[in-house]
């Protein structure tokens, strides 16, 4: 479990700590205690810090303190502890409540007699303790997806020890952060912090968001992916799983401005074959994250005919393309006529000539001429059902192979 802002209220050295405002932000992850030494913290923090502000020697007027809260929110700080004294009076601290509540930034009041060294030592120790607990539950999904058959009894025993029920089917989801490395690199260069620090903070926040939606979700991290699995015993639980994945994606996307977050879900399988759900989620991601119009969350079963392509050899698919659209591709390469794209749009527009012409920004007559050209090259009429279906599947396969190679 990660240390969250609300957890510090139960620490031994913070028994006198009072929550003043920002209750909605108590689930923010605490990565480190930070003693504020300048009025502006924008250049010195990058996420998860619990700020201690005494005010002595610094500007402590209302406007300056609101600016501090706004910068803390901008940089994803965990919260702000104001240390009461002759400058930071209880009345001044409590006057910040409207601004803190608006920002969702937890604000605390700490009595002046508190010993800061002991407090920061306990917080740091608690963070270290939580980060180094045995991650048995986190490794369970990895072993279910990649473990060998001989180890299955051990996996089941470990799950039982952790209180995880493997007697019902499970569904795997993969959350994909499309531009995570670029985002982390940009943040690191902008704020002069090493990339591993941002990566650690990102994972802590992502884990916190996941646990907030469902603490029972099995998790596994791999570069810019988060794998989640949940038991599905009914249609209601399947619907809940979809809603939770939606919420997790939106929360990560909202917390880290600029990230593109998507998710795909595999089918529902028993624990012994959960790898099939994992592979279906991966295959779905492989295709859908490269679509021009991306859905935030998609299901493997929504891929339709593309599901069949995953089980065919690439040379078989290429052979089918040559059979049905090879001549059109050759004509396009020679003349630049874009007949393949024309037919792709035609099928996407339910073979409506007017809608297809509008989507291609051409006149309806031009659309008719292009279709006539397709029929002439193929030597077949598009009124023939077999020809129409063969051409449609050929274009779908070409789209699949092109996206697969990206």
C-alpha positions as CSV (number, residue, x, y, z in Angstrom):
1,X,0.0,0.0,0.0
2,X,1.1,3.5,-0.7
3,X,1.3,6.3,1.9
4,X,-1.5,8.8,1.2
5,X,-2.1,12.2,2.5
6,X,-5.0,11.0,4.7
7,X,-2.7,8.4,6.3
8,X,-0.5,11.0,8.0
9,X,-3.3,11.8,10.4
10,X,-2.7,8.5,12.1
11,X,1.1,8.9,12.5
12,X,2.5,9.0,16.0
13,X,4.3,12.3,15.6
14,X,1.2,14.0,14.0
15,X,-1.4,13.3,16.7
16,X,-2.0,17.0,17.0
17,X,-2.3,17.6,13.3
18,X,-5.7,19.1,12.2
19,X,-7.2,19.0,8.7
20,X,-8.4,22.5,7.8
21,X,-9.5,22.0,4.1
22,X,-9.2,20.0,0.9
23,X,-10.7,16.8,2.2
24,X,-11.3,15.6,-1.4
25,X,-7.6,15.3,-1.9
26,X,-6.8,13.0,1.0
27,X,-6.0,10.1,-1.4
28,X,-3.1,12.0,-2.9
29,X,0.1,9.9,-2.7
30,X,2.9,11.2,-0.5
31,X,6.4,10.6,-1.9
32,X,8.5,12.7,0.4
33,X,8.3,15.5,3.1
34,X,9.5,18.9,1.8
35,X,10.3,21.9,3.9
36,X,9.4,25.1,2.0
37,X,12.2,27.6,1.9
38,X,11.0,29.9,-0.8
39,X,7.6,31.4,-1.6
40,X,7.5,29.8,-5.0
41,X,7.8,26.0,-5.1
42,X,7.2,25.5,-8.8
43,X,10.9,24.9,-9.7
44,X,11.6,22.6,-6.7
45,X,8.9,20.0,-6.6
46,X,7.6,17.6,-9.2
47,X,4.9,15.5,-7.5
48,X,3.9,13.9,-4.3
49,X,5.7,16.1,-1.8
50,X,4.1,16.9,1.5
51,X,5.0,20.6,2.0
52,X,5.8,22.1,5.4
53,X,5.4,25.9,5.5
54,X,6.3,27.9,8.6
55,X,6.2,31.3,7.1
56,X,9.1,32.8,9.1
57,X,11.3,34.8,6.8
58,X,8.8,34.3,3.9
59,X,5.8,36.2,2.6
60,X,2.8,35.0,4.6
61,X,0.0,37.3,3.3
62,X,-3.2,35.7,2.1
63,X,-2.5,36.2,-1.7
64,X,1.0,34.7,-1.4
65,X,-0.3,31.7,0.4
66,X,-3.1,31.1,-2.2
67,X,-0.4,31.3,-4.9
68,X,1.6,28.7,-2.9
69,X,-1.5,26.4,-2.9
70,X,-2.0,26.9,-6.7
71,X,1.6,26.0,-7.4
72,X,1.3,23.0,-5.2
73,X,-1.7,21.8,-7.1
74,X,-0.1,22.5,-10.5
75,X,2.9,20.4,-9.5
76,X,0.8,17.6,-7.9
77,X,2.0,18.0,-4.4
78,X,0.3,15.8,-1.8
79,X,-0.7,18.5,0.6
80,X,0.4,21.5,2.6
81,X,1.1,21.6,6.4
82,X,1.1,25.1,7.8
83,X,3.0,25.3,11.1
84,X,1.2,27.7,13.4
85,X,3.2,30.6,14.9
86,X,3.1,34.3,15.4
87,X,3.2,34.8,11.6
88,X,1.1,31.8,10.5
89,X,-1.8,32.3,12.8
90,X,-4.7,29.7,13.0
91,X,-7.0,32.4,11.6
92,X,-4.8,33.0,8.6
93,X,-4.5,29.2,8.0
94,X,-8.3,28.7,8.2
95,X,-8.9,31.6,5.8
96,X,-7.4,29.5,3.1
97,X,-10.2,26.9,3.2
98,X,-12.2,28.2,0.2
99,X,-9.1,28.2,-2.0
100,X,-7.9,24.8,-0.8
101,X,-11.3,23.2,-1.3
102,X,-11.6,24.7,-4.8
103,X,-8.2,23.1,-5.7
104,X,-8.8,19.9,-3.8
105,X,-5.5,20.5,-2.0
106,X,-5.4,19.2,1.6
107,X,-4.3,21.8,4.1
108,X,-3.4,21.0,7.7
109,X,-2.6,23.0,10.8
110,X,0.4,21.9,13.0
111,X,0.9,23.3,16.5
112,X,4.0,25.4,16.9
113,X,5.5,23.0,19.6
114,X,5.8,20.1,17.1
115,X,9.3,18.7,16.5
116,X,9.7,18.8,12.7
117,X,12.8,16.5,12.6
118,X,10.9,13.7,14.3
119,X,7.9,14.2,12.0
120,X,9.8,14.2,8.8
121,X,11.8,11.2,10.0
122,X,8.6,9.2,10.7
123,X,7.1,10.1,7.3
124,X,10.2,9.2,5.4
125,X,10.5,5.9,7.3
126,X,6.8,5.1,6.6
127,X,7.3,5.8,2.9
128,X,10.3,3.5,2.8
129,X,8.5,0.8,4.7
130,X,5.5,0.9,2.3
131,X,7.6,0.9,-0.8
132,X,9.5,-2.2,0.3
133,X,6.8,-4.5,1.4
134,X,6.8,-7.9,-0.3
135,X,4.8,-7.4,-3.6
136,X,3.3,-10.9,-3.6
137,X,-0.1,-9.6,-4.9
138,X,1.6,-7.6,-7.7
139,X,3.5,-10.7,-8.9
140,X,0.4,-12.9,-8.9
141,X,-1.0,-11.6,-12.3
142,X,2.5,-12.0,-13.8
143,X,2.7,-15.6,-12.7
144,X,-0.8,-16.3,-13.9
145,X,0.0,-14.9,-17.4
146,X,3.5,-16.3,-17.8
147,X,3.9,-19.1,-15.2
148,X,4.3,-22.7,-16.3
149,X,1.9,-25.5,-15.7
150,X,4.1,-27.1,-13.0
151,X,3.8,-24.0,-10.8
152,X,0.1,-23.7,-10.9
153,X,-0.5,-25.3,-7.5
154,X,2.0,-22.8,-5.9
155,X,0.2,-19.9,-7.7
156,X,-3.2,-21.1,-6.4
157,X,-1.8,-21.5,-2.8
158,X,-0.3,-18.0,-2.9
159,X,-3.6,-16.6,-4.1
160,X,-5.4,-18.3,-1.2
161,X,-2.9,-16.9,1.2
162,X,-3.5,-13.4,-0.1
163,X,-7.3,-13.9,0.1
164,X,-7.7,-13.9,-3.7
165,X,-10.5,-16.1,-5.1
166,X,-9.4,-18.0,-8.2
167,X,-12.5,-20.2,-8.3
168,X,-14.3,-17.8,-10.7
169,X,-13.3,-16.5,-14.2
170,X,-11.1,-13.5,-14.7
171,X,-10.8,-10.7,-17.3
172,X,-7.6,-8.9,-18.1
173,X,-7.4,-5.3,-19.2
174,X,-4.3,-3.5,-20.5
175,X,-4.0,0.3,-20.0
176,X,-1.7,1.9,-22.5
177,X,0.0,5.3,-22.0
178,X,0.7,6.2,-25.6
179,X,3.3,9.0,-25.0
180,X,4.6,8.2,-21.5
181,X,8.3,8.3,-22.2
182,X,8.1,11.6,-24.2
183,X,6.0,13.1,-21.4
184,X,8.4,12.0,-18.6
185,X,11.5,13.2,-20.6
186,X,9.8,16.6,-21.2
187,X,8.9,16.9,-17.5
188,X,12.4,15.9,-16.5
189,X,14.1,18.4,-18.8
190,X,11.7,21.2,-17.9
191,X,12.2,20.8,-14.1
192,X,15.8,19.4,-14.0
193,X,14.7,16.1,-12.3
194,X,16.0,12.7,-13.4
195,X,13.6,10.6,-15.5
196,X,13.5,7.7,-12.9
197,X,12.1,10.1,-10.3
198,X,9.2,11.0,-12.5
199,X,8.6,7.4,-13.5
200,X,8.5,6.4,-9.8
201,X,6.0,9.1,-9.1
202,X,3.9,8.3,-12.1
203,X,3.6,4.6,-11.0
204,X,2.8,5.6,-7.4
205,X,0.0,7.8,-8.6
206,X,-1.3,5.3,-11.1
207,X,-1.3,2.6,-8.5
208,X,-3.1,4.8,-6.1
209,X,-5.8,5.6,-8.7
210,X,-6.2,1.9,-9.5
211,X,-6.6,1.0,-5.8
212,X,-9.1,3.8,-5.3
213,X,-11.4,2.3,-8.0
214,X,-10.9,-1.3,-6.8
215,X,-8.4,-2.5,-4.3
216,X,-9.0,-6.1,-5.4
217,X,-7.6,-5.6,-8.9
218,X,-4.6,-7.7,-9.7
219,X,-1.9,-5.4,-11.2
220,X,1.3,-5.7,-13.3
221,X,3.5,-3.0,-14.8
222,X,5.5,-3.1,-18.0
223,X,7.0,0.1,-19.4
224,X,4.1,2.2,-20.6
225,X,1.4,-0.5,-19.8
226,X,-0.6,-1.4,-16.7
227,X,-2.2,-4.8,-16.7
228,X,-5.3,-5.3,-14.5
229,X,-7.3,-8.4,-13.8
230,X,-10.6,-8.8,-11.9
231,X,-12.8,-11.8,-11.2
232,X,-16.0,-11.7,-13.4
233,X,-18.8,-13.9,-12.0
234,X,-21.8,-12.1,-13.7
235,X,-22.8,-9.7,-16.4
236,X,-23.1,-7.0,-13.7
237,X,-19.5,-7.6,-12.6
238,X,-18.4,-7.4,-16.3
239,X,-20.2,-4.0,-16.7
240,X,-18.6,-2.8,-13.4
241,X,-15.1,-3.8,-14.8
242,X,-15.7,-1.8,-17.9
243,X,-16.8,1.2,-15.9
244,X,-13.8,1.0,-13.6
245,X,-11.4,0.8,-16.5
246,X,-13.0,3.9,-18.0
247,X,-12.7,5.7,-14.7
248,X,-9.0,4.7,-14.2
249,X,-8.1,5.9,-17.7
250,X,-9.9,9.2,-17.3
251,X,-8.3,9.8,-13.9
252,X,-4.8,9.1,-15.1
253,X,-5.4,11.3,-18.2
254,X,-6.8,14.0,-15.9
255,X,-4.0,13.9,-13.4
256,X,-1.1,13.9,-15.9
257,X,-2.1,16.6,-18.4
258,X,-0.8,15.7,-21.9
259,X,-0.8,11.9,-21.6
260,X,-2.9,9.8,-24.0
261,X,-4.4,6.9,-22.1
262,X,-6.3,4.0,-23.7
263,X,-7.4,0.6,-22.6
264,X,-8.4,-2.8,-24.1
265,X,-10.0,-5.7,-22.4
266,X,-9.7,-9.4,-23.3
267,X,-12.2,-12.1,-22.8
268,X,-13.2,-13.9,-19.6
269,X,-11.3,-17.1,-18.8
270,X,-10.6,-19.3,-15.8
271,X,-7.4,-18.6,-13.9
272,X,-5.7,-21.6,-15.6
273,X,-6.2,-20.0,-19.1
274,X,-6.0,-16.3,-18.0
275,X,-3.1,-15.9,-20.4
276,X,-5.7,-16.0,-23.3
277,X,-7.4,-12.9,-21.9
278,X,-4.0,-11.2,-21.6
279,X,-3.2,-12.0,-25.2
280,X,-6.6,-10.8,-26.5
281,X,-6.1,-7.5,-24.6
282,X,-2.7,-7.1,-26.2
283,X,-3.9,-8.0,-29.7
284,X,-6.8,-5.6,-29.4
285,X,-4.4,-2.9,-28.2
286,X,-2.0,-3.7,-31.1
287,X,-4.7,-2.7,-33.5
288,X,-7.0,-0.2,-31.9
289,X,-4.3,2.2,-30.6
290,X,-3.4,2.9,-34.2
291,X,-6.8,3.7,-35.4
292,X,-7.4,7.2,-36.6
293,X,-10.4,7.6,-34.2
294,X,-9.5,5.9,-31.0
295,X,-11.9,4.7,-28.3
296,X,-10.9,5.4,-24.7
297,X,-11.8,1.8,-23.8
298,X,-12.4,-1.1,-26.2
299,X,-13.2,-4.8,-26.0
300,X,-11.6,-7.6,-27.9
301,X,-15.0,-8.8,-28.9
302,X,-15.7,-5.5,-30.6
303,X,-12.9,-6.1,-33.1
304,X,-15.3,-8.1,-35.3
305,X,-13.7,-9.7,-38.3
306,X,-10.2,-8.5,-37.2
307,X,-10.3,-11.3,-34.5
308,X,-10.0,-13.8,-37.4
309,X,-6.9,-12.1,-38.8
310,X,-5.0,-12.6,-35.5
311,X,-5.2,-16.4,-36.0
312,X,-4.0,-16.4,-39.6
313,X,-0.5,-16.4,-40.9
314,X,0.7,-13.1,-42.4
315,X,1.6,-14.8,-45.7
316,X,-2.0,-16.1,-46.0
317,X,-3.3,-12.6,-45.4
318,X,-1.0,-11.1,-48.0
319,X,-2.0,-13.8,-50.5
320,X,-5.6,-12.8,-50.0
321,X,-4.8,-9.1,-50.5
322,X,-3.0,-9.9,-53.8
323,X,-6.0,-11.9,-55.0
324,X,-8.6,-9.2,-54.4
325,X,-6.9,-5.8,-54.3
326,X,-3.5,-6.4,-55.8
327,X,-4.3,-4.8,-59.1
328,X,-5.9,-1.8,-57.5
329,X,-2.8,-1.3,-55.3
330,X,-0.6,-1.5,-58.4
331,X,-2.7,1.0,-60.2
332,X,-2.6,3.4,-57.2
333,X,1.2,3.2,-57.1
334,X,1.5,4.0,-60.8
335,X,-1.1,6.7,-61.1
336,X,-1.7,8.0,-57.6
337,X,-5.4,7.6,-58.0
338,X,-6.1,6.5,-54.4
339,X,-8.7,3.9,-55.5
340,X,-8.0,1.8,-52.3
341,X,-8.7,4.7,-50.1
342,X,-11.8,5.6,-52.1
343,X,-13.2,2.1,-51.6
344,X,-12.2,2.1,-47.9
345,X,-14.2,5.3,-47.4
346,X,-17.0,3.9,-49.5
347,X,-17.4,0.9,-47.2
348,X,-17.0,3.0,-44.0
349,X,-19.9,5.2,-45.3
350,X,-22.1,2.1,-45.8
351,X,-21.7,2.3,-49.6
352,X,-23.6,5.6,-49.7
353,X,-22.3,7.6,-52.7
354,X,-23.2,11.0,-51.5
355,X,-21.7,10.5,-48.0
356,X,-18.5,8.9,-49.5
357,X,-18.1,11.8,-51.9
358,X,-18.5,14.3,-49.1
359,X,-15.9,12.4,-46.9
360,X,-13.4,12.5,-49.8
361,X,-14.2,16.1,-50.7
362,X,-15.0,15.2,-54.3
363,X,-18.1,15.5,-56.5
364,X,-20.6,12.7,-56.6
365,X,-19.8,12.3,-60.3
366,X,-16.1,11.9,-59.5
367,X,-17.1,9.2,-57.0
368,X,-19.0,7.4,-59.7
369,X,-16.1,7.6,-62.1
370,X,-13.7,6.1,-59.5
371,X,-16.1,3.2,-58.8
372,X,-16.4,2.6,-62.5
373,X,-12.6,2.6,-62.7
374,X,-12.4,0.0,-59.9
375,X,-14.8,-2.3,-61.7
376,X,-12.9,-2.0,-65.0
377,X,-9.6,-2.8,-63.3
378,X,-11.1,-5.8,-61.5
379,X,-13.1,-6.9,-64.5
380,X,-16.0,-7.4,-62.1
381,X,-19.1,-5.6,-61.0
382,X,-19.5,-4.3,-57.5
383,X,-23.1,-5.4,-57.7
384,X,-21.9,-9.0,-57.5
385,X,-22.0,-10.0,-53.8
386,X,-18.9,-12.2,-53.9
387,X,-16.8,-9.4,-55.5
388,X,-18.1,-6.9,-53.0
389,X,-17.3,-9.1,-50.0
390,X,-13.9,-10.1,-51.3
391,X,-12.9,-6.4,-51.9
392,X,-14.2,-5.4,-48.5
393,X,-12.2,-8.2,-46.7
394,X,-9.1,-7.4,-48.8
395,X,-9.2,-3.8,-47.7
396,X,-9.8,-4.7,-44.1
397,X,-6.8,-7.1,-44.2
398,X,-4.6,-4.4,-45.8
399,X,-5.6,-1.9,-43.0
400,X,-4.8,-4.6,-40.4
401,X,-1.4,-5.4,-41.8
402,X,-0.5,-1.7,-42.2
403,X,-1.5,-0.9,-38.6
404,X,0.3,-4.0,-37.4
405,X,3.5,-2.9,-39.0
406,X,3.5,0.6,-37.5
